[in-house]
Amino acid sequence: MSQSIEVTETSNLAAPKAARLSTLGFFMSLPPVLVLLGFIGVPIVLAFAFSLGHTSGPNEIISLIGQEIYEKDSWWGTLDAYRAVFQDSRFGPDLRTTLAVTFIQLS
C-alpha cells in the first residue's frame, strides 16, 4: 500500500515540474522566433502592402526612390501593380518557361 501512495505523490509533483519546463522552453525559444519575425515576417508584410499602393509610413522612403509607383485609390489599396505585370507582353512567355523548367526538374 505504501508503493501506491508514493506513486501518487510522485505523479502529483510531475505535473507542476512539466508545466515549469514547458514555460521555460517557450521563453527559451522566443528570441529566435522574434528574430525570424523581425527580419523575415515584417519585410514580407511591408512589401505586400507596398505592392497594394500603401506608400506612407515605413514604405515612404522606398516610394521616394522607386520607379513606377502605384498609389492606393481606396482604403485597401490598388491592384494596378498586378495589372501591369499581367498586361506585360513578356509575362506569358516567361511564365511558360518557368513552368517548363519546374516540371522538367520534377520529372
N, C-alpha and C positions, 0 to 999 in steps of 0.2 A: 504494500500500500504506500510506502514511502517513496517508491520509484515513481508512481503516478503523480504524486504531489510535486516532486522535483521537475518532472517533465512539464507540468502545468506552469510552474513558476518560471521555467526557462522560456517557454513559449510566450509568456506574458512580457518578458524582458526583450525578446527578439523583435517585437513589433515596434517599440519606440526606437530601438537602435537602427532598424531598417529605414524608418522614416527620417532619422537624422542623416544617415548615409545618402538617402535619396535627395534630400535638400542640399547636402554638401556637394554631391555630384552635379546638381543643377547649377549651383553657383560657380563651380569649377569650370563647367562647360560654357558659361555665359560670355566670358571675354572673347573667345574665338568666334562665337556666333555674332556678337556685336561688331567685330571687325569685318566679318563677311557681309553683314547687312550694310555697314557703312561704306565699304569700298566696292561692293557689287550691287546690292539691292537699291540703294539710293540713286546711284548714277543711271540705273536702268529705268527707274520711275521718272527721273528728270528728263531723260532722253525721250521717253514715250510722251510725256507732257509737252516737250518742245515740238515733237512731230505733229501734235494736235494744235499747235499755234500758241501755246502759253509761253510768251516771251518776256514776262516780267519775273521779278523775284530772282531765284538762283539762275535762271536762264537769260537774264538781261545782258550779261557780258557776251555770251555766245551769240545772242541776236544782234549785238552791235558789230561783231566781226564776221558774221556769217553771210553767205550769199543765198539768194532766192529764199528769203524768209517768208513764211506764210503765217500771218497773224490771225488769231481766232476772230470769228464773227458772231459767235454766240457764247453762252456761259460755259459750254462743254468743250468748245474748240472748233476746229475745222478739219475736213478731210482733203484739203487741197494738195497737201504734200503727197498723199497716197494716190490721188487722181493723176498728178503729174508723173508719177512713176509708171502707172498702168498705161498712160497715153503715150509714153516714150516709145519710139519705133524700135529701139534696141531691146526693150523688155521681153518681148516674145521669144526672139532667138536666144537671148541669154538664159531665159527660164528653161527652154528646151534643152540647151546644152547642160545646164546644171542638173536637170532631171536625168539626162542620159548618162552623165558621169556618175551620178549617185547610183543608178540602177546597175551600171556596169561594175561598180565597186561592190555592190551587194551580191552579185552573181558569183 
